Amino acid sequence: MLGLFAGFLGRLTLDQLPHNPVTAGAAASMVLIVIAGIIAMTYFKKWRWLWDEWLTTTNHKRIGVMYIIVALVMLLRGLADALMMRAQQATAASPSHGLMSPEMFQQVFSAHGTIMIFFVGMGLMFGIINLVLPQGLGARDVAFPFLNATSFWLFTAGMLLINMSLVIGEFSAAGWLAYPPLSELKYSPGVGVDYWIWSLQIAGIGSLLSGINFMTTILKMRAPGMSMMKIPMFAWNVFGSMVLVAFAFPILTVTLTLLYLDRAFGMHFFTAGGGGNAMMYVNLIWAWGHPEVYILVLPAFGVFSEIVPTFSRKRLFGYTSMVYATWGIVFLSFIVWLHHFFTMGAGADVNAFFGIMTMAIAIPTGVKIFNWLFTMYQGQIRFTSPMVWFLGFVFLFTIGGVTGVLMAVPAIDYQVHNSLFLVAHFHNMIISGVVFGFFAGLTYWFPKIFGFRLNERIGKYAAYCWIGGFALAFFPLYILGLMGATRRLDHYDASLGWQPLFIVAGIGAMIIALGVGLQILQLIVSIFQRNNNRDLTGDPWNARTLEWATSSPPPEYNFATIPLVTERDAFWVAKQKGTKTIPSHDYHPIQVAKNTSSGIFIGVASFIAAFGFVWHIWWLVLLALAGALATIFYQTLREDEAGERTIPAAEIAATEAAFRKQKEAA
Amino acid sequence: MLKQKGQGVKKGALLGIATALAIVGATAVYLHSHTVAVMSPSGIVAEKERHLIIIALLLSAIVVLPVYVLTILIALTYRETNKKSKKYRPEWDHSWLLETVWWAIPITIIGILSVITWQSSHALDPYQPLSSSVKPVDVQVIALDWKWLFIYPAQHIASVNMLELPVNTPINFSITSDSVMNSFWIPSLGSQIYAMPGMSSQLHLMANKTGNFTGSPANISGKGFADMLFTTKAVNQQAFNSWTDSVKHGSRYLDLTAYHNLAKPGTISAPQYYSNVEGGLYNYTVMQYMGDM
């Protein structure tokens, strides 16, 4: 009887609660924060508001805001992990073994990588796309609003699961890509790798659905007259990125499933022995993983392609070149994955091919940088904080590009592969490319979404901290890599002389943390001073694209009448000619997607199913999957009209009249 | 007011330059007193690889320096607050000439680098034996949890976490793992390659200076991973011979039982030596993953 009950909860027992004081502290504080949140919500009677306005929303702008909130909270967690790693390596010169045990250090860096890529990078990206893509295209929403909500809740379910591993059980210690055989049951018998598999699996399926959604939005929802060669450059970059999502994420889904089959059911896809081949996994995970890098960076390039013309008061230089460059990157990004493992021992021909394809990516990327520079040339440049991020990007990203070209030469890679040189390189691409791009975008579009600007001065100080902190945190790692320091060492011999550089890197990380602190301060100060920074015109930066034609924040339906587009930068052109982008005052009722709780239900069900998979609680898996499927059927099989709500023409007329009045007064 | 602001900017710039100089100076002092293995090699493969790094850096500089100079010049000249008269052409967004130039320059440079890549990938293929008049020494490397076993098949000896090599002699490494994947890397000598269970990879290196070099485990392999750093000692032929002789005079025999004990997860604090090794141990290690379908 007792045995049956034990089987009832799979592998889950009370022993799985945290014992280590650091983990227990982190877990306890997380639980406390959640409880405090629940109490506060109840006290202020905000539950109904939260449910009606946010949790069940299908509006792309609200979903975008929720993505960004989740991503920024996860940024704090990922940053805490980073600071712990830097503290460990700065202190762990043998005989000292630093502050953490090897197992804990390994869990921390595995969590750091996974969280930063999946829940910060992807979260900020989908957040920003949601905020501005439909509006830039002159559309009222994305192609599939309910699917969009579902994607968000799958993303959030994945995020919750990875944080759950802190409270119950443990996290993977096998690195952010969990190479087998290390990630196989024999070498990682705990639940850590299963947590890793399932949080990525759910979030990944959400990303795939988003990819399809945004691709369709760009292809089918553009305003009349907006041919593909007239869409904002941001939309082109998002399009490229989403095509990559649609092709790459299924590979991730399959690879994770195969690894789970190995672990849970004793199969032998990637095991050492039994006919398995771990190198197959390494190929598959990078066939997804390399495009993933471009999935993140292309939208960031898109952000810069909007910011630079706006703050240079000039058209984007070389639009057509930019489009070709984007597609060059999309194409090449699928034939370079092998450069992540030149050291596997493939023949010289194979290595050389992949090396040359990798370098070729530097060509379209270089073209983009020249085009941005010549957008500034003979313009009138305003050095707002988004432009500070852009300049930081140009100076730092270029260095990452050079080290990337170095590593693309297989014979050079043999000497720096898996060293801290590599760690410095990819942070150089992801922080100064992706993160700086998204921060620039958040600052730029913040007034559009919230109706007031962020404090410029604090924003600039934050950017300086990030730029300077980055240089201090990562340039020493380049040197350490060349000295022979491999990544992921939890301690090293003091006689190697590495410690001073690790200490400098630690100081750099603290300066980055100071930058994050300033960003939080910036947000708080801006909220308090919002009445001084109001955007009443809807166009605070004197910008160019359609999203600035609406009020800030825009009405639920974005555009009262769909704009007619004849040229690129339609809003700018209209301002120059003194015409109206949205001419008609003859309003018709607008149908928008209704709120639905199906999205959050699917998210909750997926979370429960994944939790069941992790702990082998099979009845729970079946129950939760059945619930998720039933919700999907219910949502998709009912009448179309049931999912929509009509906004009457009179309400629209009133909203628009109020905006016109406010604009004239401003 | 304007003048004051200008002075403030100047002060800021001076402070920035001073900080940068201090950092460069500190870096120079640090580098002077430490060895950067990859950039001061002690092996012929590592030497060629350093040469490649320098060539690739110089070629990249042809694009990077103009980008930096242009960025600074354009940003300063066309900033809105610059009151000097300057052109403003808001509609100018295309130039065949300019765009051709900046497609052509990176294409040319990457073209040159591609040729170098193709040639160097073949010339420095780790699987390719090094040409030398000296007879090569074979070393079989097995990555274990968490130590490295080096077998010298011709000498019938083995060592753990200590790799002693004759200088100016090609070394033919065969590398495998009897656990998870790892990577075998001696930065001072050159190329690394993966150690994978059930597979035998090859690597050819040659030290051209004597000395002690650190060897790194370059792929995470579990909790004892950081203790897998090993020492590589390149010595002259005579010293190598006397080392092998002294090891042979030891009393520890690496038979299958001893091997399985050694292979158990755990770290060791000091190098170990075996005066004799069971024949075919390396092949046994590789093949044990190949059966049992």
Chai-1 contact restraints between the chains, C-beta under 6 A:
chainA,res_idxA,chainB,res_idxB,connection_type,confidence,min_distance_angstrom,max_distance_angstrom,comment,restraint_id
A,P102,B,K223,contact,1.0,0.0,6.0,A-B,restraint_1
A,E103,B,K223,contact,1.0,0.0,6.0,A-B,restraint_2
A,G175,B,I220,contact,1.0,0.0,6.0,A-B,restraint_3
A,P181,B,V180,contact,1.0,0.0,6.0,A-B,restraint_4
A,L182,B,V180,contact,1.0,0.0,6.0,A-B,restraint_5
A,Y187,B,V180,contact,1.0,0.0,6.0,A-B,restraint_6
A,A272,B,P197,contact,1.0,0.0,6.0,A-B,restraint_7
A,A272,B,G198,contact,1.0,0.0,6.0,A-B,restraint_8
A,A272,B,Y289,contact,1.0,0.0,6.0,A-B,restraint_9
A,G273,B,Y289,contact,1.0,0.0,6.0,A-B,restraint_10
A,G273,B,D292,contact,1.0,0.0,6.0,A-B,restraint_11
A,G275,B,M293,contact,1.0,0.0,6.0,A-B,restraint_12
A,K314,B,P90,contact,1.0,0.0,6.0,A-B,restraint_13
A,R315,B,D93,contact,1.0,0.0,6.0,A-B,restraint_14
A,F317,B,D93,contact,1.0,0.0,6.0,A-B,restraint_15
A,G318,B,E99,contact,1.0,0.0,6.0,A-B,restraint_16
A,S321,B,E99,contact,1.0,0.0,6.0,A-B,restraint_17
A,T343,B,Q192,contact,1.0,0.0,6.0,A-B,restraint_18
A,T343,B,I193,contact,1.0,0.0,6.0,A-B,restraint_19
A,T343,B,Y194,contact,1.0,0.0,6.0,A-B,restraint_20
A,M344,B,Y194,contact,1.0,0.0,6.0,A-B,restraint_21
A,G345,B,I193,contact,1.0,0.0,6.0,A-B,restraint_22
A,G345,B,S201,contact,1.0,0.0,6.0,A-B,restraint_23
A,A348,B,S121,contact,1.0,0.0,6.0,A-B,restraint_24
A,A348,B,H122,contact,1.0,0.0,6.0,A-B,restraint_25
A,A348,B,D125,contact,1.0,0.0,6.0,A-B,restraint_26
A,N351,B,S121,contact,1.0,0.0,6.0,A-B,restraint_27
A,A352,B,T117,contact,1.0,0.0,6.0,A-B,restraint_28
A,A352,B,W118,contact,1.0,0.0,6.0,A-B,restraint_29
A,A352,B,S121,contact,1.0,0.0,6.0,A-B,restraint_30
A,G355,B,T117,contact,1.0,0.0,6.0,A-B,restraint_31
A,I356,B,S114,contact,1.0,0.0,6.0,A-B,restraint_32
A,I356,B,T117,contact,1.0,0.0,6.0,A-B,restraint_33
A,M359,B,I110,contact,1.0,0.0,6.0,A-B,restraint_34
A,M359,B,L113,contact,1.0,0.0,6.0,A-B,restraint_35
A,A360,B,I110,contact,1.0,0.0,6.0,A-B,restraint_36
A,I363,B,P106,contact,1.0,0.0,6.0,A-B,restraint_37
A,I363,B,I107,contact,1.0,0.0,6.0,A-B,restraint_38
A,I363,B,I110,contact,1.0,0.0,6.0,A-B,restraint_39
A,G366,B,V63,contact,1.0,0.0,6.0,A-B,restraint_40
A,G366,B,P106,contact,1.0,0.0,6.0,A-B,restraint_41
A,V367,B,W102,contact,1.0,0.0,6.0,A-B,restraint_42
A,V367,B,W103,contact,1.0,0.0,6.0,A-B,restraint_43
A,F370,B,W102,contact,1.0,0.0,6.0,A-B,restraint_44
A,L373,B,L70,contact,1.0,0.0,6.0,A-B,restraint_45
A,L373,B,I74,contact,1.0,0.0,6.0,A-B,restraint_46
A,M376,B,I74,contact,1.0,0.0,6.0,A-B,restraint_47
A,M376,B,Y78,contact,1.0,0.0,6.0,A-B,restraint_48
A,Y377,B,I74,contact,1.0,0.0,6.0,A-B,restraint_49
A,Q378,B,K87,contact,1.0,0.0,6.0,A-B,restraint_50
A,Q378,B,R89,contact,1.0,0.0,6.0,A-B,restraint_51
A,G379,B,Y78,contact,1.0,0.0,6.0,A-B,restraint_52
A,Q380,B,E80,contact,1.0,0.0,6.0,A-B,restraint_53
A,Q380,B,Y88,contact,1.0,0.0,6.0,A-B,restraint_54
A,I381,B,Y78,contact,1.0,0.0,6.0,A-B,restraint_55
A,I381,B,R79,contact,1.0,0.0,6.0,A-B,restraint_56
A,I381,B,E80,contact,1.0,0.0,6.0,A-B,restraint_57
A,R382,B,E80,contact,1.0,0.0,6.0,A-B,restraint_58
A,V394,B,T71,contact,1.0,0.0,6.0,A-B,restraint_59
A,T398,B,V64,contact,1.0,0.0,6.0,A-B,restraint_60
A,T398,B,V67,contact,1.0,0.0,6.0,A-B,restraint_61
A,V402,B,S60,contact,1.0,0.0,6.0,A-B,restraint_62
A,V402,B,V64,contact,1.0,0.0,6.0,A-B,restraint_63
A,V405,B,S60,contact,1.0,0.0,6.0,A-B,restraint_64
A,L406,B,A56,contact,1.0,0.0,6.0,A-B,restraint_65
A,V409,B,L52,contact,1.0,0.0,6.0,A-B,restraint_66
A,V409,B,A56,contact,1.0,0.0,6.0,A-B,restraint_67
A,V409,B,T117,contact,1.0,0.0,6.0,A-B,restraint_68
A,P410,B,S121,contact,1.0,0.0,6.0,A-B,restraint_69
A,A411,B,E49,contact,1.0,0.0,6.0,A-B,restraint_70
A,A411,B,L52,contact,1.0,0.0,6.0,A-B,restraint_71
A,A411,B,S120,contact,1.0,0.0,6.0,A-B,restraint_72
A,A411,B,L124,contact,1.0,0.0,6.0,A-B,restraint_73
A,I412,B,L52,contact,1.0,0.0,6.0,A-B,restraint_74
A,I412,B,I53,contact,1.0,0.0,6.0,A-B,restraint_75
A,Y414,B,S191,contact,1.0,0.0,6.0,A-B,restraint_76
A,Y414,B,Q192,contact,1.0,0.0,6.0,A-B,restraint_77
A,Q415,B,V38,contact,1.0,0.0,6.0,A-B,restraint_78
A,Q415,B,E49,contact,1.0,0.0,6.0,A-B,restraint_79
A,N418,B,S183,contact,1.0,0.0,6.0,A-B,restraint_80
A,N418,B,A218,contact,1.0,0.0,6.0,A-B,restraint_81
A,N418,B,N219,contact,1.0,0.0,6.0,A-B,restraint_82
A,L482,B,V36,contact,1.0,0.0,6.0,A-B,restraint_83
A,L482,B,V38,contact,1.0,0.0,6.0,A-B,restraint_84
A,L482,B,M39,contact,1.0,0.0,6.0,A-B,restraint_85
A,M483,B,V36,contact,1.0,0.0,6.0,A-B,restraint_86
A,M483,B,A37,contact,1.0,0.0,6.0,A-B,restraint_87
A,G484,B,A37,contact,1.0,0.0,6.0,A-B,restraint_88
A,G484,B,P187,contact,1.0,0.0,6.0,A-B,restraint_89
A,G484,B,T214,contact,1.0,0.0,6.0,A-B,restraint_90
A,G484,B,S216,contact,1.0,0.0,6.0,A-B,restraint_91
A,T486,B,S216,contact,1.0,0.0,6.0,A-B,restraint_92
A,T486,B,A218,contact,1.0,0.0,6.0,A-B,restraint_93
A,R488,B,I220,contact,1.0,0.0,6.0,A-B,restraint_94
A,L489,B,A226,contact,1.0,0.0,6.0,A-B,restraint_95
A,D490,B,A226,contact,1.0,0.0,6.0,A-B,restraint_96
A,H491,B,A226,contact,1.0,0.0,6.0,A-B,restraint_97
A,G497,B,H34,contact,1.0,0.0,6.0,A-B,restraint_98
